[in-house]
Amino acid sequence: MLFNINSITNSTKIYKLMSQTIIPRPIAWIVTKNKDIINIAPFSYFTGLSSNPATCIVSIGHKGDNSPKDTLKNIRDTKKCTICMVDENFLEAMHNSSKELPSTISEAEFFDITTKDFFDDYPPIIDGVKVAYACSLNQEVDIGGKTIPIILNIEHIFVDDKIIDENLNIDFKPIARVGKAYASLCNLKTLKRV
Ligand SMILES: Cc1cc2nc3c(=O)[nH]c(=O)nc-3n(C[C@H](O)[C@H](O)[C@H](O)COP(=O)(O)O)c2cc1C
């Protein structure tokens, strides 16, 4: 089948085509804090953008009532967020936290997700995650749609001592998004440097 994107008016169809073919996608489990309410939500239109400068990008949309998702609003208001990377232990909690809740209700409390202050002056991390980034807002990118790509500066990186060695080799097994499903990494192959 051949699809002319410009003739598809239903964006869900485009989402179906892209989300099952641009795979696997890493998941940014984003923690923001606004007026003492801790907000947690996952986003898979997410990837590293550059290591120099250390940046990543995440695209965040709007709620059913057309207001910006809480994560987007909080990053705009506070210019900060903490990104936790999700391993198998957190799959269900991460998935639950995608529920659309009013901004006055914290996913941390609603779903009993324990957080702990970790990076100075950044939102907390989810207790027990093995990798997390403290990020500041670099800029929004205007691509003319309802989903807003946000470029984030990565200011600090936490990697649990148990999964990193002195040569910075990291043994991390994250969960990735594949369509509407989730997948673990397997069959990694290393080739000789060319
Ligand atoms: C694995 C996963 C990935 C998601 N990726 C995105 C995404 O890239 N962009 C987006 O706007 N919503 C995404 N969502 C939906 C948001 O998590 C959901 O709308 C959430 O309620 C937003 O919460 P907030 O209003 O607290 O920010 C994803 C959901 C799941 C389960």
The ligand as an ORCA input file, in Angstrom:
! r2SCAN-3c Opt
* xyz 0 1
  C       4.247      4.364     26.065
  C       3.507      5.638     25.825
  C       4.070      6.607     25.008
  C       3.411      7.830     24.801
  N       3.995      8.760     24.008
  C       3.426      9.963     23.855
  C       4.067     10.970     23.083
  O       5.160     10.780     22.530
  N       3.458     12.189     22.989
  C       2.269     12.459     23.617
  O       1.771     13.593     23.524
  N       1.645     11.519     24.361
  C       2.192     10.292     24.501
  N       1.585      9.343     25.269
  C       0.341      9.683     25.978
  C       0.626     10.447     27.292
  O       1.408      9.654     28.179
  C      -0.723     10.773     27.973
  O      -1.437     11.655     27.148
  C      -0.600     11.353     29.372
  O      -1.883     11.424     29.956
  C       0.007     12.731     29.394
  O       0.042     13.113     30.748
  P       0.142     14.603     31.284
  O      -1.112     15.353     30.875
  O       0.238     14.387     32.763
  O       1.370     15.196     30.683
  C       2.169      8.083     25.437
  C       1.581      7.085     26.247
  C       2.249      5.867     26.412
  C       1.615      4.803     27.266
*
